[in-house]
Amino acid sequence: AEAALKDMFEADFRIGAAVNPRTIRSQEHLLARHFNSITAENEMKFVSVHPEEETYTFDEADQLVAFARKHGMAVRGHTLVWHNQTSDWLFKDSHDGTVSKAVLLERLRSHTQTVVGRYKNDIYAWDVVNEVIADEGESLLRPSKWLDIAGPDFIAKAFHFAHEADPKALLFYNDYNESNPLKRDKIYTLVKSLLEQGVPIHGIGLQAHWNLFDPSLDDIRAAIEKYASLGLQLQLTELDISVFRFEDKRTDLVKPEPGMLERQAEVYEAVFRLLKEYREVISAVTFWGAADDYTWLDDFPVRDRKNWPFLFDERHQPKPAFDRLAKLAGK
Ligand code: G3I
């Protein structure tokens, strides 16, 4: 049988996969064999665990943590503060008006205490704040209810609350388009200012939703260098390498075109060669899924289109990209 992915990179970084209650069943064998870390794809997000003020729903999150225990895997927590998949009640007062800043931050503290506290023996790292940087334009922060109500303070507060809830957990800022020079510099600016304020932050998550064309290796390298210069550890948190450009809306392919998977293998090899160069600062590489039978990309940005982004195919068999990585690792 083929070598295990997690063993290939054992001396370099953890190898993770995003999972959900369906994939821990349909992909159990593959996950257990090749990965030593998981992230909940949706099940630990605010709306999933805390749909109403007085109601926490941990069933699915607990199932994923139990799966990790069963297989001796690490768990990353995802995510505490986000503009998306966050319950509406959080931002409302009892008359359906907008809540005050003080109440919003107290709700965040209480949520964080409960969720991070619950998993303090299982989750070693949290994406505390997710995607608050604006993709385009001059402004640093993305418009959101968080920002409207609390101003930029909510970011530092979120890290303080998470640190209080579990002083041992590694706390990450996580974002996408992280290798785009403009956004990279904004992320750097935000995190640098958090560090200067003494905020407990330990790492930057590079989501790494990439494709065969973008970003360039030079931009990836420059992003790693810049973030690492802050003295923090880095993790790739949501890696996938689609065969389509983001702008490409074609829907005609029912299987990859000739050459696509070979090209993907070259890109994966080049990426992992680069990541290995930075093994001192990169502590984990998590894919946003495990095999091509299930990926969020098959519904985004085009509905019902296969993207074939992973190292394993729809039947969980190794793809050319996997073979290249095995060779790179000398296995
Ligand atoms: O749970 C409902 C279900 O009840 C309903 O019937 C169904 C109909 O559409 O929707 C289900 O919710 C979906 C949810 O995933 C759970 O499957 C949402 O529509 C769908 O939008 C949601 O997508 C998730 C997305 O985050 C939301 O922004 C993806 O699964 C998840 O992979 C994706 O993950 C994000 C990371 O958290 C942050 N970084 C980007 C990454 C990819 O977008």
Residues whose N, C-alpha, C, O or C-beta is under 5 A from the ligand:
A	BS01	G3I	E41 N42 N84 W296
